[in-house]
Amino acid sequence: MMAGYPGTFVEGFHDASSVAQMTYRQIGKTDMTVSTLSFGASSLGGVFRTTNDDDSAKLVENAVKQGINYIDTAPWYGQGRSEAVLGKAFKNIPRKAFYIATKVGRYELEIGKMFDFSRDRIIRSVDESLKRLGLDYIDLIQVHDVEFCQSLEQLVKYTIPALLELKSSGKVRYIGLTGYNLDTLMRLISMLPPDTVDAILTYCRCTLIDQTLLGSPMNFFTSRNIGIINASPVSMGLLSNRGPPVWHPATASIKAVCKKAAELSQSSGHDITDLAVLWTLALAEIPTTLISTASSINMEKNLALARQVMSEEQKKATEMLIEKFFKFLSQNNWENIEVSQYWEKMAEEKMEQNTDL
């Protein structure tokens, strides 16, 4: 490791001055010291808008050159397309320069084939991901959206043991869990032997709207040396001038409050998205925060924010938004709304999850 640079620094590939301006933190007890701003590759699957794969691959290459060294994807994102685009990008990036995380368990748009946490599917999924990514190993393999699994017994007795086998074989280095419901993540971890889980990924739980992650869940994870990967500091578009996509699961009241907060912020000369990102990046207890975009302009904007220190004026503006709009929300999350919709649809279709139980 060169002095002042992370272990992922590659002389001749990286923009040294850009890397030097980035902040890096360790994920739990792993050997991964990662950029506080990391790249969520869901956008590369064309999930949010039409994208060009060549442009997307170049965006990834440029982001890594400037110091982002942690990338998160999943087979679910574009049904393999996100991983395939990353595979194209990785042909031009030294393997030492990045850590890659992907997932197992969530796959197809068709409701009956959306989730499959069975042992055989998990083993096959990792091999498929490695092929699409063009890699020999995955740094962090994660069980995708654990709250959608019909029974945690499936995860404890079959899914996680399959990942431990893959870890022993060298195909994956670390094991993680992802989910929106923090209670489910904590319950599942409590059922597993100590040190089984290396990291958790959760989204929209460490934002101006909802800081649940920073309470008892933070103590639970850190006391077990479990790394925390935070995603979507803008709450999937709620904290933006454009507003959330039509499919956003938040309640109408949350959406209405966020719209008012964005309007007031804009009238005060601040971009609520910038404030939301800067607020999250400043939290020392959060190793890294994932942001997804397929826009090179937005990527450059995010990189600039990652190099920026939050000003006193921005801190005051953020504190005002929390106090005026979000602190007293009677409901600041949408836990179990999507899970309930999923199981209602499964019942309507008379379908059951594939399971080893």
Summary of the structure (lengths in Angstrom):
residues: 357
radius of gyration: 19.6
end to end distance: 46.9
largest distance: 59.5
contacts: 1207
relative contact order: 0.13
helix: 45%
strand: 14%
